[in-house]
Amino acid sequence: MSNNNNNKPVCVSLDDFHEYAKATMKKASYDYYAQGAMDNETVRNNRKAFSKIRIRPRVMRDVSNIDTTTEILGHKVSMPIGIAPMAMHKLAHPDGELATAKGAEANDILMILSTYSTYSMEDVAKAAPNGLRFLQLYVHKDRKVANDLIKRAEAAGYKGLVVTVDRPKLGRRIADAKNKFKRPSDMQMQNLKEEKSNKNEDRGTFNKGMTGTVDSALNWEKDISWLRETTKLPIILKGILTAEDALLAVKYKVDAIIVSNHGGRQLDGAPPSIEALPEITEAVQGRIPVYLDSGIYRGSDVFKALAYGAKAVFVGRPTLWALCYDGAKGVDKMLNIIREEFRLTMALAGCTSLDQITKDYVRRKELYIPKL
């Protein structure tokens, strides 16, 4: 990362955006984004796990034309890379989710908006009217709150509902406790601003307050049925890490799943998403689409995830670092960098379209170490 004439560093990788954000953001805000649960074991392993996968390149193939286009639940996108749901984008930049949506729209990709957005879902839709958006939903104990969120999403043109299922309780975030993290007084959870409990929220116990409203009694039989009765939007479950739960998702006829450990922010010691992916895609056998988030920082990471059966991946923290760097332009730049890295990986591996990326292109590193 070098400096340009305006004294702002030139970012050539997603790690460069991270370095900039770490150096410029308020410590408590940076830690809220960067840190995971407990000892951060899963956060670290999310990235390390990708480095343990080797790509087996094929050569002497015509790779002069690379096609990264695909579909996500019937919607065309320019590449199998989207933006994962994350809370409170305003901590990174005043334009928050509005800027993120504009960056996603400029790149013709899917953005998943968090329930805990600092701009309302309606304002985000107006900021990027041609963008593809899904709403991420935390199912609240008060089903009226959840129902209202769903109906508003439908009215605002959101095309899918991403239900987070790995947060019945909040993971222990030690950095937030040490920093006594507070949501800034001028920052509202705009999608929930009419909720009574939110009006009375103590900003000094943000995590505790938000967790207290989420229903920890969700179950497959009752709540998938309730969601089906409540909306016609596609239902995607986010937070699947085992073949057993993936098979239940198939059984209960959800539309897709996202293999995710919540960016390492929930159960510390859970497997990296990329390590959980093979058993899940093997179990699902293509009956529903499988997506992935957690740990994506390189175009080669995208390639590896697709090789193990993911249909698309979602980028989390790098989006926030890029937002901090330069708002919508930063998000646009970050997406262009990972797009070009992915295209280059495809070319160097000998693939010209996504359907050519199969598990034949990847091996665990241990298989390349001879037994002496």
Backbone hydrogen bonds in HBPLUS format (Angstrom, degrees):
<---DONOR---> <-ACCEPTOR-->    atom                        ^
c    i                          cat <-CA-CA->   ^        H-A-AA   ^      H-
h    n   atom  resd res      DA  || num        DHA   H-A  angle D-A-AA Bond
n    s   type  num  typ     dist DA aas  dist angle  dist       angle   num
A0010-VAL N   A0002-SER O   2.32 MM   8  5.23 165.6  1.34 171.5 176.5     1
A0004-ASN N   A0008-LYS O   3.13 MM   4  5.81 159.3  2.17 132.5 137.4     2
A0007-ASN N   A0004-ASN O   3.03 MM   3  5.37 157.0  2.08 116.3 119.0     3
A0016-ASP N   A0013-SER O   3.07 MM   3  5.33 135.0  2.28 101.6 113.3     4
A0018-HIS N   A0014-LEU O   3.30 MM   4  6.63 152.7  2.37 140.4 147.8     5
A0019-GLU N   A0015-ASP O   2.94 MM   4  6.29 155.7  2.00 150.7 156.3     6
A0020-TYR N   A0016-ASP O   3.06 MM   4  6.34 159.2  2.11 148.5 153.5     7
A0021-ALA N   A0017-PHE O   2.95 MM   4  6.22 165.0  1.98 153.0 156.7     8
A0022-LYS N   A0018-HIS O   2.89 MM   4  6.07 163.5  1.92 155.2 159.9     9
A0023-ALA N   A0019-GLU O   3.10 MM   4  6.24 147.6  2.21 142.2 150.2    10
A0024-THR N   A0020-TYR O   3.05 MM   4  6.18 131.5  2.30 144.4 157.4    11
A0024-THR N   A0021-ALA O   3.23 MM   3  5.19 135.8  2.43  95.4 107.2    12
A0025-MET N   A0021-ALA O   2.88 MM   4  5.51 164.9  1.90 152.8 153.9    13
A0030-TYR N   A0026-LYS O   2.83 MM   4  6.05 168.9  1.84 165.7 169.5    14
A0031-ASP N   A0027-LYS O   2.81 MM   4  5.95 168.1  1.83 155.8 159.4    15
A0032-TYR N   A0028-ALA O   2.99 MM   4  6.08 147.7  2.09 135.9 144.8    16
A0033-TYR N   A0029-SER O   3.22 MM   4  6.55 153.1  2.29 147.5 152.9    17
A0034-ALA N   A0030-TYR O   2.77 MM   4  5.94 172.8  1.78 160.7 163.2    18
A0035-GLN N   A0031-ASP O   2.90 MM   4  5.29 162.3  1.94 136.2 142.1    19
A0037-ALA N   A0264-GLY O   2.91 MM 227  6.29 162.9  1.94 149.0 144.7    20
A0040-ASN N   A0037-ALA O   2.92 MM   3  5.57 166.5  1.94 146.5 148.5    21
A0038-MET N   A0172-ARG O   2.84 MM 134  5.75 159.7  1.88 169.1 175.3    22
A0044-ARG N   A0040-ASN O   3.07 MM   4  6.30 168.6  2.08 153.2 155.0    23
A0045-ASN N   A0041-GLU O   2.93 MM   4  6.13 162.2  1.97 148.9 154.7    24
A0046-ASN N   A0042-THR O   2.89 MM   4  5.95 141.9  2.04 145.6 153.5    25
A0048-LYS N   A0044-ARG O   3.13 MM   4  6.36 170.6  2.14 151.7 154.6    26
A0049-ALA N   A0045-ASN O   2.87 MM   4  5.66 158.7  1.91 146.6 149.9    27
A0050-PHE N   A0047-ARG O   3.17 MM   3  5.63 131.7  2.42 107.7 118.5    28
A0051-SER N   A0048-LYS O   2.97 MM   3  5.26 125.5  2.28 102.9 117.2    29
A0052-LYS N   A0049-ALA O   3.16 MM   3  5.31 154.8  2.22 103.4 111.2    30
A0053-ILE N   A0050-PHE O   3.21 MM   3  5.59 162.8  2.24 113.7 115.8    31
A0365-LYS N   A0052-LYS O   2.84 MM 313  5.35 153.3  1.91 163.3 157.4    32
A0054-ARG N   A0363-ARG O   2.76 MM 309  5.23 175.2  1.77 169.0 167.3    33
A0363-ARG N   A0054-ARG O   2.96 MM 309  5.23 147.0  2.07 142.9 150.7    34
A0056-ARG N   A0361-TYR O   2.66 MM 305  4.77 164.8  1.68 132.8 137.1    35
A0058-ARG N   A0349-ALA O   2.89 MM 291  5.49 175.8  1.89 124.2 125.6    36
A0067-ASP N   A0352-THR O   2.81 MM 285  5.97 170.3  1.82 156.6 159.5    37
A0070-THR N   A0077-VAL O   3.12 MM   7  5.62 163.2  2.15 150.2 153.0    38
A0077-VAL N   A0070-THR O   2.92 MM   7  5.62 162.9  1.95 153.8 153.6    39
A0072-ILE N   A0075-HIS O   2.85 MM   3  5.15 156.8  1.90 140.5 144.9    40
A0075-HIS N   A0072-ILE O   3.09 MM   3  5.15 163.3  2.12 108.2 113.4    41
A0078-SER N   A0108-ASP O   2.90 MM  30  5.53 165.5  1.92 155.7 160.0    42
A0313-VAL N   A0080-PRO O   2.88 MM 233  6.19 158.1  1.93 143.9 147.7    43
A0082-GLY N   A0313-VAL O   2.83 MM 231  6.25 155.7  1.88 149.9 158.3    44
A0315-VAL N   A0082-GLY O   2.79 MM 233  6.16 164.3  1.82 152.4 148.8    45
A0083-ILE N   A0110-LEU O   2.95 MM  27  6.41 156.9  2.00 153.8 161.4    46
A0112-ILE N   A0083-ILE O   3.01 MM  29  6.02 155.5  2.07 151.6 158.5    47
A0084-ALA N   A0315-VAL O   2.98 MM 231  5.42 167.0  2.00 126.8 131.0    48
A0088-MET N   A0116-TYR O   3.06 MM  28  6.33 167.2  2.08 155.3 154.3    49
A0091-LEU N   A0088-MET O   3.21 MM   3  5.97 166.4  2.23 118.7 122.3    50
A0092-ALA N   A0089-HIS O   2.90 MM   3  5.58 154.5  1.96 118.6 126.0    51
A0093-HIS N   A0089-HIS O   3.29 MM   4  6.68 148.6  2.40 142.7 151.8    52
A0096-GLY N   A0093-HIS O   2.91 MM   3  5.27 153.2  1.98 114.2 123.0    53
A0098-LEU N   A0095-ASP O   3.00 MM   3  5.62 130.8  2.25 153.2 152.9    54
A0099-ALA N   A0095-ASP O   3.37 MM   4  5.43 152.0  2.46 111.7 117.5    55
A0099-ALA N   A0096-GLY O   3.08 MM   3  5.68 126.6  2.37 113.3 124.1    56
A0100-THR N   A0096-GLY O   3.23 MM   4  6.60 158.4  2.28 145.8 152.3    57
A0101-ALA N   A0097-GLU O   2.91 MM   4  5.98 160.0  1.95 143.2 148.0    58
A0102-LYS N   A0098-LEU O   3.10 MM   4  6.34 151.0  2.19 139.9 147.7    59
A0103-GLY N   A0099-ALA O   2.97 MM   4  6.25 157.7  2.02 151.9 157.4    60
A0104-ALA N   A0100-THR O   2.96 MM   4  6.24 155.3  2.02 149.3 156.2    61
A0105-GLU N   A0101-ALA O   2.85 MM   4  6.03 161.6  1.89 149.1 154.4    62
A0106-ALA N   A0102-LYS O   2.97 MM   4  6.12 157.7  2.02 147.1 152.6    63
A0107-ASN N   A0104-ALA O   3.08 MM   3  5.26 138.4  2.26 100.3 112.1    64
A0109-ILE N   A0104-ALA O   3.23 MM   5  5.49 160.9  2.27 140.4 145.5    65
A0108-ASP N   A0105-GLU O   3.10 MM   3  4.99 161.3  2.14 102.8 108.6    66
A0111-MET N   A0132-LEU O   3.07 MM  21  6.45 159.9  2.11 152.2 157.1    67
A0134-PHE N   A0111-MET O   3.04 MM  23  6.47 153.3  2.11 147.0 154.2    68
A0113-LEU N   A0134-PHE O   2.93 MM  21  6.32 162.3  1.96 162.5 158.6    69
A0136-GLN N   A0113-LEU O   2.72 MM  23  5.70 171.5  1.73 162.8 160.7    70
A0190-GLN N   A0117-SER O   3.13 MM  73  6.29 120.8  2.50 144.9 159.7    71
A0124-VAL N   A0120-SER O   2.99 MM   4  6.28 157.0  2.04 154.7 161.4    72
A0125-ALA N   A0121-MET O   3.05 MM   4  6.19 153.4  2.13 138.3 145.2    73
A0126-LYS N   A0122-GLU O   3.01 MM   4  6.32 152.5  2.09 146.9 154.3    74
A0127-ALA N   A0123-ASP O   2.99 MM   4  6.17 145.7  2.11 142.0 151.1    75
A0128-ALA N   A0124-VAL O   3.30 MM   4  6.55 140.8  2.46 144.1 152.2    76
A0131-GLY N   A0128-ALA O   3.01 MM   3  5.42 166.3  2.02 120.9 124.4    77
A0159-LYS N   A0133-ARG O   2.85 MM  26  6.14 162.2  1.88 169.2 167.5    78
A0135-LEU N   A0160-GLY O   2.99 MM  25  6.35 160.1  2.03 158.4 154.5    79
A0162-VAL N   A0135-LEU O   2.77 MM  27  5.95 166.7  1.78 145.9 150.6    80
A0137-LEU N   A0162-VAL O   2.68 MM  25  5.89 157.2  1.73 146.0 150.2    81
A0164-THR N   A0137-LEU O   3.15 MM  27  6.22 157.3  2.20 147.4 154.0    82
A0215-ASP N   A0139-VAL O   2.89 MM  76  5.97 176.8  1.89 155.5 156.7    83
A0141-LYS N   A0213-THR O   2.89 MM  72  5.96 158.6  1.94 157.6 161.0    84
A0145-VAL N   A0142-ASP O   2.96 MM   3  5.61 131.8  2.20 115.9 126.4    85
A0147-ASN N   A0143-ARG O   2.79 MM   4  5.90 162.9  1.82 149.7 155.2    86
A0148-ASP N   A0144-LYS O   2.88 MM   4  6.00 157.8  1.93 146.9 152.4    87
A0149-LEU N   A0145-VAL O   3.02 MM   4  6.29 156.9  2.07 150.0 156.2    88
A0150-ILE N   A0146-ALA O   3.04 MM   4  6.31 159.3  2.08 150.7 156.0    89
A0151-LYS N   A0147-ASN O   2.99 MM   4  6.23 163.8  2.01 151.8 156.0    90
A0152-ARG N   A0148-ASP O   2.91 MM   4  6.06 157.8  1.96 149.0 155.2    91
A0153-ALA N   A0149-LEU O   2.96 MM   4  6.16 154.4  2.02 145.4 152.6    92
A0154-GLU N   A0150-ILE O   2.98 MM   4  6.29 158.3  2.03 151.4 156.9    93
A0155-ALA N   A0151-LYS O   3.01 MM   4  6.23 162.3  2.04 146.7 151.5    94
A0156-ALA N   A0152-ARG O   2.91 MM   4  6.07 142.9  2.05 145.8 155.9    95
A0158-TYR N   A0153-ALA O   2.98 MM   5  5.26 162.5  2.01 159.1 154.1    96
A0157-GLY N   A0154-GLU O   3.23 MM   3  5.40 164.2  2.26 107.1 110.7    97
A0161-LEU N   A0234-PRO O   2.93 MM  73  6.06 161.9  1.96 167.1 172.6    98
A0236-ILE N   A0161-LEU O   2.87 MM  75  6.08 170.9  1.88 162.5 162.4    99
A0163-VAL N   A0236-ILE O   2.73 MM  73  6.05 150.5  1.82 167.5 176.7   100
A0238-LYS N   A0163-VAL O   2.88 MM  75  5.83 172.4  1.88 143.0 144.5   101
A0165-VAL N   A0238-LYS O   2.92 MM  73  5.96 169.7  1.93 161.6 162.5   102
A0177-ALA N   A0173-ARG O   3.28 MM   4  6.64 154.1  2.35 147.7 155.0   103
A0178-LYS N   A0174-ILE O   2.93 MM   4  6.24 162.0  1.97 157.6 162.2   104
A0179-ASN N   A0175-ALA O   2.89 MM   4  6.04 155.8  1.95 149.2 156.2   105
A0180-LYS N   A0176-ASP O   2.92 MM   4  5.77 112.7  2.38 132.9 148.2   106
A0181-PHE N   A0176-ASP O   2.98 MM   5  5.03 166.8  2.00 145.8 150.1   107
A0180-LYS N   A0177-ALA O   3.21 MM   3  5.01 147.2  2.32  94.1 103.8   108
A0187-MET N   A0184-PRO O   2.99 MM   3  5.35 160.1  2.03 120.2 122.1   109
A0192-LEU N   A0189-MET O   2.82 MM   3  5.50 152.3  1.89 122.4 131.5   110
A0195-GLU N   A0192-LEU O   2.80 MM   3  5.29 158.3  1.85 118.3 125.9   111
A0198-ASN N   A0195-GLU O   3.07 MM   3  5.31 125.5  2.38 100.9 115.3   112
A0199-LYS N   A0195-GLU O   3.18 MM   4  6.55 146.1  2.30 151.9 161.2   113
A0199-LYS N   A0196-LYS O   3.14 MM   3  5.33 125.8  2.45 100.0 113.2   114
A0201-GLU N   A0198-ASN O   3.11 MM   3  4.89 163.8  2.13 103.3 106.9   115
A0205-THR N   A0202-ASP O   2.92 MM   3  5.57 163.5  1.94 120.5 126.0   116
A0209-GLY N   A0205-THR O   2.79 MM   4  5.91 162.8  1.82 162.8 168.6   117
A0210-MET N   A0206-PHE O   2.89 MM   4  6.09 165.5  1.91 160.5 163.7   118
A0211-THR N   A0207-ASN O   3.01 MM   4  6.11 157.9  2.06 146.2 152.5   119
A0212-GLY N   A0208-LYS O   3.02 MM   4  6.13 148.0  2.13 143.5 151.7   120
A0213-THR N   A0210-MET O   3.37 MM   3  5.74 151.9  2.46 104.1 111.1   121
A0214-VAL N   A0211-THR O   3.07 MM   3  5.36 147.1  2.18 109.2 118.6   122
A0223-ASP N   A0219-ASN O   3.05 MM   4  5.73 152.2  2.13 149.5 157.9   123
A0224-ILE N   A0220-TRP O   3.42 MM   4  5.72 154.9  2.48 128.4 135.1   124
A0226-TRP N   A0222-LYS O   3.02 MM   4  6.28 150.0  2.11 139.4 148.3   125
A0227-LEU N   A0223-ASP O   2.93 MM   4  6.09 159.4  1.98 143.8 148.7   126
A0228-ARG N   A0224-ILE O   2.96 MM   4  6.21 158.5  2.01 148.1 153.9   127
A0229-GLU N   A0225-SER O   3.02 MM   4  6.28 148.3  2.12 146.1 154.6   128
A0230-THR N   A0226-TRP O   2.98 MM   4  6.12 132.1  2.21 140.5 153.8   129
A0230-THR N   A0227-LEU O   3.06 MM   3  4.96 129.8  2.32  93.3 107.3   130
A0231-THR N   A0227-LEU O   3.01 MM   4  6.15 149.9  2.10 158.0 162.3   131
A0255-ASP N   A0235-ILE O   2.86 MM  20  5.32 141.1  2.01 148.4 159.3   132
A0237-LEU N   A0256-ALA O   3.09 MM  19  6.57 153.8  2.16 146.6 145.0   133
A0258-ILE N   A0237-LEU O   2.75 MM  21  6.11 152.9  1.82 156.6 155.2   134
A0239-GLY N   A0258-ILE O   3.04 MM  19  6.13 172.2  2.04 161.1 161.8   135
A0240-ILE N   A0258-ILE O   3.34 MM  18  6.30 156.0  2.41 145.9 146.8   136
A0246-ALA N   A0242-THR O   3.06 MM   4  6.30 152.2  2.14 143.5 152.1   137
A0247-LEU N   A0243-ALA O   2.91 MM   4  6.13 153.4  1.98 151.1 156.9   138
A0248-LEU N   A0244-GLU O   3.13 MM   4  6.47 143.9  2.27 138.5 148.4   139
A0249-ALA N   A0245-ASP O   2.94 MM   4  6.23 147.8  2.05 144.5 153.1   140
A0250-VAL N   A0246-ALA O   3.08 MM   4  6.46 147.9  2.19 142.8 151.1   141
A0251-LYS N   A0247-LEU O   2.87 MM   4  6.13 159.6  1.91 144.2 150.3   142
A0252-TYR N   A0248-LEU O   2.88 MM   4  6.08 157.7  1.93 151.3 155.8   143
A0254-VAL N   A0249-ALA O   3.13 MM   5  5.63 170.6  2.14 159.4 161.1   144
A0253-LYS N   A0250-VAL O   3.04 MM   3  4.99 158.4  2.09 104.5 109.7   145
A0257-ILE N   A0289-PRO O   3.18 MM  32  6.65 155.4  2.24 156.4 163.7   146
A0291-TYR N   A0257-ILE O   2.86 MM  34  6.16 162.7  1.89 155.3 161.1   147
A0259-VAL N   A0291-TYR O   2.77 MM  32  6.03 169.0  1.78 144.1 140.2   148
A0293-ASP N   A0259-VAL O   3.06 MM  34  6.46 154.2  2.13 164.5 162.7   149
A0264-GLY N   A0261-ASN O   3.07 MM   3  5.54 146.2  2.19 108.5 117.8   150
A0265-ARG N   A0262-HIS O   3.11 MM   3  5.50 154.0  2.18 109.0 116.6   151
A0270-ALA N   A0267-LEU O   3.15 MM   3  5.68 153.2  2.22 134.3 133.7   152
A0275-GLU N   A0272-PRO O   3.01 MM   3  5.35 131.7  2.25 106.2 119.1   153
A0276-ALA N   A0272-PRO O   3.13 MM   4  6.48 146.4  2.25 151.2 161.3   154
A0276-ALA N   A0273-SER O   3.10 MM   3  5.11 122.9  2.44  95.8 110.5   155
A0277-LEU N   A0273-SER O   2.96 MM   4  6.08 134.9  2.17 147.2 159.9   156
A0280-ILE N   A0277-LEU O   3.01 MM   3  5.18 121.7  2.37 103.0 118.6   157
A0281-THR N   A0277-LEU O   2.94 MM   4  6.18 167.4  1.95 170.4 173.2   158
A0282-GLU N   A0278-PRO O   2.99 MM   4  6.02 152.7  2.07 144.6 152.7   159
A0283-ALA N   A0279-GLU O   3.08 MM   4  6.14 146.6  2.19 132.6 140.7   160
A0284-VAL N   A0280-ILE O   2.89 MM   4  6.10 162.7  1.92 155.0 159.6   161
A0285-GLN N   A0281-THR O   3.03 MM   4  5.94 156.8  2.09 140.9 146.4   162
A0287-ARG N   A0284-VAL O   3.16 MM   3  5.76 166.5  2.18 118.7 122.9   163
A0311-LYS N   A0290-VAL O   2.77 MM  21  5.91 160.9  1.80 164.4 171.2   164
A0292-LEU N   A0312-ALA O   3.16 MM  20  6.63 139.6  2.33 140.7 152.4   165
A0314-PHE N   A0292-LEU O   2.86 MM  22  6.32 139.9  2.02 151.5 161.2   166
A0301-ASP N   A0298-ARG O   3.01 MM   3  5.08 130.8  2.26  96.0 109.3   167
A0302-VAL N   A0298-ARG O   3.37 MM   4  6.85 149.0  2.47 143.4 150.2   168
A0303-PHE N   A0299-GLY O   3.17 MM   4  6.53 158.1  2.22 145.8 151.1   169
A0304-LYS N   A0300-SER O   2.98 MM   4  6.22 160.8  2.02 147.9 152.2   170
A0305-ALA N   A0301-ASP O   3.01 MM   4  6.24 158.8  2.05 150.1 155.5   171
A0306-LEU N   A0302-VAL O   2.99 MM   4  6.26 161.8  2.02 155.2 159.9   172
A0307-ALA N   A0303-PHE O   2.90 MM   4  6.11 152.0  1.98 148.3 156.8   173
A0308-TYR N   A0304-LYS O   3.15 MM   4  6.40 140.7  2.31 140.8 149.9   174
A0310-ALA N   A0305-ALA O   3.04 MM   5  5.56 160.0  2.08 147.0 140.6   175
A0309-GLY N   A0306-LEU O   2.98 MM   3  5.05 160.6  2.02 106.8 110.7   176
A0319-THR N   A0316-GLY O   2.91 MM   3  5.74 145.9  2.03 129.6 137.7   177
A0320-LEU N   A0317-ARG O   2.82 MM   3  5.19 119.8  2.19 110.7 125.9   178
A0321-TRP N   A0317-ARG O   3.03 MM   4  6.40 156.4  2.09 157.3 164.8   179
A0322-ALA N   A0318-PRO O   2.96 MM   4  6.08 158.6  2.01 143.8 149.5   180
A0323-LEU N   A0319-THR O   2.88 MM   4  6.07 147.7  1.99 142.0 151.7   181
A0324-CYS N   A0320-LEU O   2.98 MM   4  6.19 154.7  2.04 145.2 151.0   182
A0325-TYR N   A0321-TRP O   3.05 MM   4  6.30 145.7  2.17 139.4 149.0   183
A0326-ASP N   A0322-ALA O   3.11 MM   4  6.46 159.1  2.16 154.9 156.7   184
A0327-GLY N   A0323-LEU O   2.84 MM   4  4.33 143.4  1.97 140.0 132.3   185
A0330-GLY N   A0326-ASP O   2.97 MM   4  4.25 149.3  2.07 102.6 105.3   186
A0330-GLY N   A0327-GLY O   3.04 MM   3  5.18 121.2  2.40  98.6 113.4   187
A0331-VAL N   A0327-GLY O   3.07 MM   4  6.48 157.0  2.12 154.2 160.1   188
A0332-ASP N   A0328-ALA O   2.93 MM   4  6.14 161.7  1.96 149.6 155.0   189
A0333-LYS N   A0329-LYS O   2.91 MM   4  6.07 157.0  1.96 143.4 149.7   190
A0334-MET N   A0330-GLY O   2.90 MM   4  6.13 162.3  1.93 151.9 156.5   191
A0335-LEU N   A0331-VAL O   2.98 MM   4  6.17 163.4  2.01 152.1 156.1   192
A0336-ASN N   A0332-ASP O   3.00 MM   4  6.23 151.8  2.09 145.6 153.6   193
A0337-ILE N   A0333-LYS O   2.96 MM   4  6.24 148.9  2.06 148.2 156.6   194
A0338-ILE N   A0334-MET O   3.08 MM   4  6.41 167.9  2.09 156.8 158.1   195
A0339-ARG N   A0335-LEU O   2.90 MM   4  5.95 147.8  2.00 140.9 150.7   196
A0340-GLU N   A0336-ASN O   3.02 MM   4  6.14 162.7  2.05 143.6 147.4   197
A0341-GLU N   A0337-ILE O   2.96 MM   4  6.21 155.0  2.02 149.5 157.1   198
A0342-PHE N   A0338-ILE O   2.95 MM   4  6.04 153.9  2.02 140.3 147.1   199
A0343-ARG N   A0339-ARG O   2.90 MM   4  6.19 161.1  1.93 152.4 157.7   200
A0344-LEU N   A0340-GLU O   2.92 MM   4  6.04 157.5  1.98 144.0 150.2   201
A0345-THR N   A0341-GLU O   2.90 MM   4  6.13 157.1  1.95 145.5 151.9   202
A0346-MET N   A0342-PHE O   2.93 MM   4  6.19 161.8  1.96 152.1 156.7   203
A0347-ALA N   A0343-ARG O   2.98 MM   4  6.26 162.2  2.02 148.6 153.1   204
A0348-LEU N   A0344-LEU O   2.87 MM   4  6.08 169.5  1.88 158.3 160.9   205
A0349-ALA N   A0345-THR O   2.88 MM   4  5.93 138.4  2.06 144.8 155.8   206
A0350-GLY N   A0346-MET O   2.96 MM   4  6.07 119.3  2.34 138.6 153.7   207
A0351-CYS N   A0346-MET O   2.81 MM   5  4.97 174.4  1.81 149.2 147.6   208
A0350-GLY N   A0347-ALA O   3.13 MM   3  5.10 143.3  2.27  96.1 107.0   209
A0356-GLN N   A0353-SER O   3.12 MM   3  5.69 155.2  2.19 113.0 120.4   210
A0357-ILE N   A0354-LEU O   3.04 MM   3  5.47 158.0  2.09 113.0 119.7   211
A0361-TYR N   A0358-THR O   3.03 MM   3  5.91 169.6  2.05 124.3 127.7   212
A0362-VAL N   A0359-LYS O   3.25 MM   3  5.51 170.7  2.26 110.7 113.4   213
A0367-LEU N   A0364-ARG O   3.05 MM   3  5.81 151.7  2.13 121.2 127.7   214
A0368-TYR N   A0365-LYS O   2.92 MM   3  5.47 160.1  1.96 116.2 122.9   215
A0369-ILE N   A0366-GLU O   3.13 MM   3  5.25 162.8  2.16 105.5 110.7   216
